[in-house]
């Protein structure tokens, strides 16, 4: 799949995700996602990763929260409706017109916001969520590179499975490809080049390591896998661990 990156405030959302994940003061907010996500029987290695689901949830939640703050006359960082319009123009090349058609209720911003989400469906069904999905795809693309974030993210998700661990399943080829390219074919701990081993060893499943181990509640999701050589895997000995080492691009 190709992503046509538009970078619409994408780093703002990445920053919120990165700063809130694993921090005590945001624990209950991020736990809301975890609870929602795992009320249904989870898929193993879903194509739309748990990380992507989180990014969509986060973007949607930020828009809603900001609307809610405005309606309660509290401080706010941005006007959600103006951001939605800018995003729709950027991602869908649709210019929303509110002249004479849409009534803003100054006294109840949240109601106005909810009505607005319905109003823009006239342009295209599900327009708002389609734009959220596009932004979330870009946010996920960037956060997927950040293994330190992934560790904290997976520890958060693991809360749901600590008492009911996921079982080990075969890691799909597309997950291996994604992880192999992200980690540039090297063990994330000692930087040993595993590209030769990847093709030579039939037993290459062992090079793909769960960041948060299954027995600690780790999930079978592309965002919970990293490359690790056997030696480092042994040293890691079933703890939740990653590294912040990256091979420079040039
Ligand atoms: Zn290693």
Boltz pocket constraint, residues with backbone or C-beta under 6 A from the ligand:
constraints:
  - pocket:
      binder: B
      contacts: [[A, 187], [A, 188], [A, 189], [A, 190], [A, 191], [A, 192], [A, 228], [A, 229], [A, 230], [A, 231], [A, 232], [A, 233]]
      max_distance: 6.0
